[in-house]
Amino acid sequence: MSSIADSISITGTMEAPDRRRRIVAIIGASSGNLVEWYDFYAYAFTSIYFASAFFPTGDSTSQLLGTAGIFAVGFFMRPLGGWLFGWIADTHGRRTSMVISVLMMCAGSLLIAIMPTYATIGAAAPMLLLFARLAQGLSVGGEYGTAATYMSEVASKGNRGFYSSFQYVTLIGGQLLALLVLVFLQALLTVDQLKAWGWRIPFVIGAVAALIAMYLRRSLAETASEETMRSKEAGSIVALLQHKRAVLIVFVLRWAVHSISTRSRPICRNI
């Protein structure tokens, strides 16, 4: 009887540190994703206040179109970011890839926060804004896949779906956090203050939060083995093609989900 009790005690003692390690890994990995999407949508939500600062000519509609165009460029960079940071994750480690991606987002947010306007440096202002958005788009593209892979690799048996779901939870959480910050600023500042300098505050918050996420990620355990990272096929299309069936299934499922969500939007608007 005592041997059984000792066995249970030892097992419980071993499981507790392992559970804490997995929780820390999930927090570290998902915190970066939260920050990434917060910064991404902070731009979208505050653009109505800084549009005239970077595109002073024309009416308010054309000014917003200018900032929206730069926002859209970030989405075009996401596939490139997915490939680049996927390669880094396979050849240099998941942790390295996640640290670089969140650091890049921090740099983009900080650059926007301190960026001179058109009145100060002329046409260089929207060009700098475009550069910052390119960096952020590249970062977001690389963040999602690498962090999701890492969380599935640190998950315990039978919990991969649950652990990986935090990637989407923090994606929505980042959007909501950006919206809450804007609502708070709107309650605290006047419209003139928001247009003059208040729009910079969300980007300062994003840069600081990214530094915290980077600190958390530096302590994460690496899940990619040395053998895998040194493999000649690491991060290559050749390695991807070895899993043709899985790749095809993912493409079909993503296409189906996107098609259903796109077609349901007009129905929702008519209800």
LUMMAR-296191 format. One record per residue (C-alpha): x, y, z; residue in three letters; residue number from 1. Coordinates in Angstrom, 3 decimals. Example, Ala and Ser with C-alpha at 12.3 -4.5 7.8 and 13.67 -1.06 7.14 Angstrom:
<pts>
+----------+----------+----------+-----+-----+
:        X :        Y :        Z :  aa :   i :
+----------+----------+----------+-----+-----+
:   12.300 :   -4.500 :    7.800 : Ala :   1 :
:   13.670 :   -1.060 :    7.140 : Ser :   2 :
+----------+----------+----------+-----+-----+
</pts>
This chain:
<pts>
+----------+----------+----------+-----+-----+
:        X :        Y :        Z :  aa :   i :
+----------+----------+----------+-----+-----+
:    0.000 :    0.000 :    0.000 : Met :   1 :
:    2.795 :    2.413 :    0.946 : Ser :   2 :
:    4.632 :    1.703 :   -2.326 : Ser :   3 :
:    1.501 :    2.643 :   -4.290 : Ile :   4 :
:    1.142 :    5.844 :   -2.261 : Ala :   5 :
:    4.811 :    6.682 :   -2.844 : Asp :   6 :
:    4.393 :    6.072 :   -6.566 : Ser :   7 :
:    1.398 :    8.399 :   -6.745 : Ile :   8 :
:    3.277 :   11.048 :   -4.755 : Ser :   9 :
:    6.329 :   10.843 :   -7.002 : Ile :  10 :
:    4.201 :   10.982 :  -10.151 : Thr :  11 :
:    2.334 :   14.040 :   -8.863 : Gly :  12 :
:    5.621 :   15.722 :   -7.972 : Thr :  13 :
:    6.979 :   15.111 :  -11.479 : Met :  14 :
:    3.797 :   16.259 :  -13.199 : Glu :  15 :
:    3.603 :   19.617 :  -11.395 : Ala :  16 :
:    6.889 :   21.096 :  -12.786 : Pro :  17 :
:    6.070 :   19.731 :  -16.227 : Asp :  18 :
:    2.642 :   21.373 :  -16.136 : Arg :  19 :
:    4.198 :   24.688 :  -15.065 : Arg :  20 :
:    6.760 :   24.434 :  -17.851 : Arg :  21 :
:    4.043 :   23.937 :  -20.433 : Arg :  22 :
:    1.982 :   26.838 :  -19.053 : Ile :  23 :
:    5.023 :   29.141 :  -19.176 : Val :  24 :
:    5.692 :   28.022 :  -22.744 : Ala :  25 :
:    2.110 :   28.760 :  -23.790 : Ile :  26 :
:    2.181 :   32.190 :  -22.138 : Ile :  27 :
:    5.506 :   33.065 :  -23.735 : Gly :  28 :
:    4.505 :   31.896 :  -27.202 : Ala :  29 :
:    0.981 :   33.323 :  -27.204 : Ser :  30 :
:    1.959 :   36.655 :  -25.622 : Ser :  31 :
:    3.929 :   37.527 :  -28.728 : Gly :  32 :
:    0.952 :   36.729 :  -30.919 : Asn :  33 :
:   -1.244 :   38.963 :  -28.736 : Leu :  34 :
:    1.205 :   41.847 :  -29.130 : Val :  35 :
:    1.626 :   41.269 :  -32.854 : Glu :  36 :
:   -2.104 :   41.526 :  -33.573 : Trp :  37 :
:   -2.569 :   44.376 :  -31.105 : Tyr :  38 :
:    0.005 :   46.423 :  -33.028 : Asp :  39 :
:   -1.458 :   45.388 :  -36.356 : Phe :  40 :
:   -4.933 :   46.601 :  -35.476 : Tyr :  41 :
:   -3.796 :   49.624 :  -33.470 : Ala :  42 :
:   -2.821 :   51.056 :  -36.845 : Tyr :  43 :
:   -6.240 :   50.324 :  -38.332 : Ala :  44 :
:   -8.170 :   51.795 :  -35.396 : Phe :  45 :
:   -6.088 :   54.980 :  -35.009 : Thr :  46 :
:   -5.619 :   55.749 :  -38.714 : Ser :  47 :
:   -8.614 :   58.120 :  -38.692 : Ile :  48 :
:   -6.615 :   60.397 :  -36.392 : Tyr :  49 :
:   -3.194 :   60.379 :  -38.062 : Phe :  50 :
:   -4.236 :   60.135 :  -41.732 : Ala :  51 :
:   -4.054 :   63.903 :  -42.258 : Ser :  52 :
:   -0.622 :   64.034 :  -40.598 : Ala :  53 :
:    0.903 :   61.834 :  -43.320 : Phe :  54 :
:   -1.405 :   62.651 :  -46.243 : Phe :  55 :
:   -2.302 :   66.336 :  -45.815 : Pro :  56 :
:   -3.531 :   66.911 :  -49.368 : Thr :  57 :
:   -7.063 :   66.107 :  -50.528 : Gly :  58 :
:  -10.170 :   65.488 :  -48.463 : Asp :  59 :
:  -10.571 :   63.173 :  -45.476 : Ser :  60 :
:  -11.623 :   60.273 :  -47.708 : Thr :  61 :
:   -8.459 :   60.386 :  -49.818 : Ser :  62 :
:   -6.361 :   60.714 :  -46.662 : Gln :  63 :
:   -7.947 :   57.589 :  -45.195 : Leu :  64 :
:   -7.459 :   55.766 :  -48.487 : Leu :  65 :
:   -3.754 :   56.568 :  -48.268 : Gly :  66 :
:   -3.417 :   55.063 :  -44.795 : Thr :  67 :
:   -5.640 :   52.126 :  -45.790 : Ala :  68 :
:   -3.397 :   51.410 :  -48.768 : Gly :  69 :
:   -0.353 :   51.256 :  -46.498 : Ile :  70 :
:   -2.306 :   49.024 :  -44.107 : Phe :  71 :
:   -3.099 :   46.660 :  -46.990 : Ala :  72 :
:    0.584 :   46.366 :  -47.893 : Val :  73 :
:    1.128 :   44.649 :  -44.560 : Gly :  74 :
:   -1.162 :   41.811 :  -45.642 : Phe :  75 :
:    0.819 :   41.294 :  -48.848 : Phe :  76 :
:    3.968 :   40.848 :  -46.747 : Met :  77 :
:    2.462 :   38.090 :  -44.623 : Arg :  78 :
:    3.114 :   35.178 :  -47.035 : Pro :  79 :
:    6.735 :   36.264 :  -47.354 : Leu :  80 :
:    6.987 :   36.512 :  -43.570 : Gly :  81 :
:    5.495 :   33.042 :  -43.198 : Gly :  82 :
:    8.130 :   31.580 :  -45.511 : Trp :  83 :
:   11.064 :   33.552 :  -44.052 : Leu :  84 :
:   10.330 :   32.906 :  -40.385 : Phe :  85 :
:    9.350 :   29.327 :  -41.116 : Gly :  86 :
:   12.813 :   28.829 :  -42.608 : Trp :  87 :
:   14.423 :   30.502 :  -39.585 : Ile :  88 :
:   12.379 :   28.303 :  -37.224 : Ala :  89 :
:   13.491 :   25.125 :  -39.016 : Asp :  90 :
:   17.156 :   26.043 :  -39.383 : Thr :  91 :
:   17.853 :   28.159 :  -36.275 : His :  92 :
:   15.096 :   27.136 :  -33.862 : Gly :  93 :
:   11.546 :   28.085 :  -32.993 : Arg :  94 :
:   12.601 :   30.338 :  -30.133 : Arg :  95 :
:   14.976 :   32.358 :  -32.315 : Thr :  96 :
:   12.287 :   32.844 :  -34.934 : Ser :  97 :
:    9.696 :   33.991 :  -32.373 : Met :  98 :
:   12.123 :   36.411 :  -30.684 : Val :  99 :
:   13.085 :   38.009 :  -34.002 : Ile : 100 :
:    9.464 :   38.355 :  -35.140 : Ser : 101 :
:    8.302 :   40.099 :  -31.971 : Val : 102 :
:   11.419 :   42.296 :  -31.974 : Leu : 103 :
:   10.621 :   43.340 :  -35.537 : Met : 104 :
:    7.069 :   44.232 :  -34.524 : Met : 105 :
:    8.456 :   46.248 :  -31.609 : Cys : 106 :
:   10.732 :   48.178 :  -33.971 : Ala : 107 :
:    7.843 :   48.899 :  -36.349 : Gly : 108 :
:    5.578 :   50.160 :  -33.560 : Ser : 109 :
:    8.296 :   52.292 :  -32.005 : Leu : 110 :
:    9.133 :   53.798 :  -35.382 : Leu : 111 :
:    5.490 :   54.798 :  -35.940 : Ile : 112 :
:    5.233 :   56.173 :  -32.387 : Ala : 113 :
:    8.164 :   58.592 :  -32.862 : Ile : 114 :
:    7.782 :   59.179 :  -36.604 : Met : 115 :
:    7.851 :   62.801 :  -37.856 : Pro : 116 :
:    4.817 :   63.879 :  -39.875 : Thr : 117 :
:    4.507 :   65.302 :  -43.387 : Tyr : 118 :
:    4.723 :   68.832 :  -42.010 : Ala : 119 :
:    8.230 :   68.064 :  -40.683 : Thr : 120 :
:    9.925 :   65.875 :  -43.308 : Ile : 121 :
:    7.559 :   66.036 :  -46.281 : Gly : 122 :
:    7.064 :   63.017 :  -48.532 : Ala : 123 :
:    9.567 :   61.006 :  -46.476 : Ala : 124 :
:    6.893 :   60.655 :  -43.748 : Ala : 125 :
:    4.510 :   58.362 :  -45.674 : Pro : 126 :
:    7.524 :   56.450 :  -47.008 : Met : 127 :
:    8.715 :   55.782 :  -43.457 : Leu : 128 :
:    5.185 :   54.770 :  -42.506 : Leu : 129 :
:    5.174 :   52.323 :  -45.416 : Leu : 130 :
:    8.521 :   50.887 :  -44.302 : Phe : 131 :
:    7.227 :   50.374 :  -40.752 : Ala : 132 :
:    4.119 :   48.616 :  -42.052 : Arg : 133 :
:    6.213 :   46.362 :  -44.293 : Leu : 134 :
:    8.230 :   45.297 :  -41.241 : Ala : 135 :
:    5.072 :   44.684 :  -39.216 : Gln : 136 :
:    3.424 :   42.702 :  -42.019 : Gly : 137 :
:    6.524 :   40.544 :  -42.369 : Leu : 138 :
:    6.551 :   40.015 :  -38.614 : Ser : 139 :
:    2.874 :   39.023 :  -38.348 : Val : 140 :
:    3.222 :   36.611 :  -41.262 : Gly : 141 :
:    6.075 :   34.828 :  -39.536 : Gly : 142 :
:    4.546 :   34.914 :  -36.071 : Glu : 143 :
:    1.412 :   32.887 :  -36.585 : Tyr : 144 :
:    2.829 :   29.687 :  -38.057 : Gly : 145 :
:    5.933 :   29.512 :  -35.881 : Thr : 146 :
:    4.102 :   30.139 :  -32.607 : Ala : 147 :
:    1.350 :   27.656 :  -33.494 : Ala : 148 :
:    3.990 :   25.029 :  -34.317 : Thr : 149 :
:    5.802 :   25.673 :  -31.056 : Tyr : 150 :
:    2.645 :   25.394 :  -28.946 : Met : 151 :
:    1.680 :   22.121 :  -30.610 : Ser : 152 :
:    5.181 :   20.754 :  -29.955 : Glu : 153 :
:    5.189 :   21.620 :  -26.240 : Val : 154 :
:    1.651 :   20.307 :  -25.747 : Ala : 155 :
:    1.114 :   17.116 :  -23.777 : Ser : 156 :
:   -0.366 :   14.066 :  -25.472 : Lys : 157 :
:   -3.993 :   14.573 :  -26.431 : Gly : 158 :
:   -3.885 :   18.357 :  -25.861 : Asn : 159 :
:   -2.352 :   19.707 :  -29.076 : Arg : 160 :
:   -5.615 :   21.183 :  -30.313 : Gly : 161 :
:   -6.279 :   22.870 :  -26.971 : Phe : 162 :
:   -2.775 :   24.315 :  -26.654 : Tyr : 163 :
:   -2.714 :   25.531 :  -30.263 : Ser : 164 :
:   -6.118 :   27.205 :  -29.832 : Ser : 165 :
:   -4.478 :   29.906 :  -27.720 : Phe : 166 :
:   -2.979 :   31.192 :  -30.945 : Gln : 167 :
:   -6.414 :   32.214 :  -32.191 : Tyr : 168 :
:   -7.563 :   33.337 :  -28.734 : Val : 169 :
:   -4.686 :   35.810 :  -28.530 : Thr : 170 :
:   -5.301 :   36.894 :  -32.136 : Leu : 171 :
:   -8.819 :   38.053 :  -31.213 : Ile : 172 :
:   -7.521 :   39.268 :  -27.848 : Gly : 173 :
:   -5.029 :   41.552 :  -29.583 : Gly : 174 :
:   -7.779 :   43.116 :  -31.678 : Gln : 175 :
:   -9.990 :   43.656 :  -28.622 : Leu : 176 :
:   -7.095 :   45.109 :  -26.630 : Leu : 177 :
:   -6.325 :   47.619 :  -29.392 : Ala : 178 :
:   -9.988 :   48.610 :  -29.479 : Leu : 179 :
:  -10.159 :   49.007 :  -25.683 : Leu : 180 :
:   -7.059 :   51.226 :  -25.669 : Val : 181 :
:   -8.622 :   53.444 :  -28.326 : Leu : 182 :
:  -11.932 :   53.652 :  -26.438 : Val : 183 :
:  -10.043 :   54.645 :  -23.282 : Phe : 184 :
:   -8.111 :   57.345 :  -25.156 : Leu : 185 :
:  -11.294 :   58.665 :  -26.748 : Gln : 186 :
:  -12.814 :   59.043 :  -23.283 : Ala : 187 :
:   -9.684 :   60.711 :  -21.903 : Leu : 188 :
:   -8.590 :   62.995 :  -24.772 : Leu : 189 :
:  -10.288 :   65.368 :  -27.149 : Thr : 190 :
:  -10.367 :   64.789 :  -30.905 : Val : 191 :
:   -7.777 :   67.547 :  -31.430 : Asp : 192 :
:   -5.459 :   65.956 :  -28.865 : Gln : 193 :
:   -5.829 :   62.551 :  -30.514 : Leu : 194 :
:   -4.972 :   64.033 :  -33.901 : Lys : 195 :
:   -2.046 :   66.011 :  -32.523 : Ala : 196 :
:   -0.264 :   63.371 :  -30.423 : Trp : 197 :
:   -2.727 :   60.958 :  -28.789 : Gly : 198 :
:   -2.651 :   58.522 :  -31.720 : Trp : 199 :
:    0.980 :   57.737 :  -30.883 : Arg : 200 :
:    0.155 :   56.300 :  -27.430 : Ile : 201 :
:   -1.161 :   52.890 :  -28.653 : Pro : 202 :
:    2.077 :   52.342 :  -30.580 : Phe : 203 :
:    4.184 :   53.160 :  -27.524 : Val : 204 :
:    2.138 :   50.628 :  -25.549 : Ile : 205 :
:    2.652 :   48.071 :  -28.320 : Gly : 206 :
:    6.418 :   48.596 :  -28.368 : Ala : 207 :
:    6.686 :   48.162 :  -24.576 : Val : 208 :
:    4.447 :   45.077 :  -24.643 : Ala : 209 :
:    6.604 :   43.591 :  -27.422 : Ala : 210 :
:    9.710 :   43.991 :  -25.265 : Leu : 211 :
:    7.967 :   42.126 :  -22.440 : Ile : 212 :
:    6.953 :   39.343 :  -24.846 : Ala : 213 :
:   10.515 :   39.150 :  -26.142 : Met : 214 :
:   11.802 :   38.788 :  -22.568 : Tyr : 215 :
:    9.341 :   35.946 :  -21.920 : Leu : 216 :
:   10.326 :   34.192 :  -25.126 : Arg : 217 :
:   14.046 :   34.293 :  -24.444 : Arg : 218 :
:   13.552 :   31.840 :  -21.567 : Ser : 219 :
:   11.524 :   29.329 :  -23.593 : Leu : 220 :
:   12.864 :   25.824 :  -24.150 : Ala : 221 :
:   13.760 :   24.991 :  -27.739 : Glu : 222 :
:   11.640 :   22.243 :  -29.309 : Thr : 223 :
:   13.587 :   21.763 :  -32.560 : Ala : 224 :
:   16.421 :   19.261 :  -32.250 : Ser : 225 :
:   19.972 :   19.961 :  -33.413 : Glu : 226 :
:   19.699 :   17.101 :  -35.884 : Glu : 227 :
:   16.573 :   18.583 :  -37.445 : Thr : 228 :
:   18.040 :   22.088 :  -37.712 : Met : 229 :
:   21.238 :   20.789 :  -39.339 : Arg : 230 :
:   19.360 :   18.713 :  -41.890 : Ser : 231 :
:   19.850 :   19.773 :  -45.516 : Lys : 232 :
:   16.091 :   19.672 :  -46.050 : Glu : 233 :
:   15.324 :   21.939 :  -43.078 : Ala : 234 :
:   13.146 :   24.859 :  -44.170 : Gly : 235 :
:   13.039 :   23.710 :  -47.802 : Ser : 236 :
:   10.212 :   23.012 :  -50.216 : Ile : 237 :
:   11.593 :   19.480 :  -50.607 : Val : 238 :
:   10.819 :   18.728 :  -46.957 : Ala : 239 :
:    7.333 :   20.192 :  -47.361 : Leu : 240 :
:    6.574 :   18.018 :  -50.378 : Leu : 241 :
:    7.245 :   14.919 :  -48.304 : Gln : 242 :
:    3.871 :   15.602 :  -46.679 : His : 243 :
:    1.778 :   16.206 :  -49.804 : Lys : 244 :
:   -1.413 :   14.750 :  -48.350 : Arg : 245 :
:   -1.261 :   16.891 :  -45.194 : Ala : 246 :
:   -0.501 :   20.026 :  -47.215 : Val : 247 :
:   -3.411 :   19.346 :  -49.555 : Leu : 248 :
:   -5.807 :   18.798 :  -46.638 : Ile : 249 :
:   -4.748 :   22.087 :  -45.016 : Val : 250 :
:   -5.197 :   24.008 :  -48.274 : Phe : 251 :
:   -8.639 :   22.535 :  -48.890 : Val : 252 :
:   -9.817 :   23.192 :  -45.335 : Leu : 253 :
:   -8.535 :   26.778 :  -45.357 : Arg : 254 :
:  -10.187 :   27.410 :  -48.725 : Trp : 255 :
:  -13.467 :   25.956 :  -47.464 : Ala : 256 :
:  -13.445 :   28.015 :  -44.251 : Val : 257 :
:  -12.622 :   31.194 :  -46.155 : His : 258 :
:  -15.348 :   30.540 :  -48.727 : Ser : 259 :
:  -17.991 :   29.879 :  -46.080 : Ile : 260 :
:  -17.081 :   32.947 :  -44.026 : Ser : 261 :
:  -17.022 :   35.181 :  -47.124 : Thr : 262 :
:  -20.425 :   33.999 :  -48.360 : Arg : 263 :
:  -22.013 :   34.295 :  -44.909 : Ser : 264 :
:  -21.196 :   37.994 :  -44.557 : Arg : 265 :
:  -23.892 :   39.281 :  -46.952 : Pro : 266 :
:  -26.448 :   36.999 :  -45.240 : Ile : 267 :
:  -25.497 :   38.407 :  -41.814 : Cys : 268 :
:  -25.836 :   41.958 :  -43.084 : Arg : 269 :
:  -29.334 :   41.241 :  -44.406 : Asn : 270 :
:  -30.599 :   39.766 :  -41.142 : Ile : 271 :
+----------+----------+----------+-----+-----+
</pts>
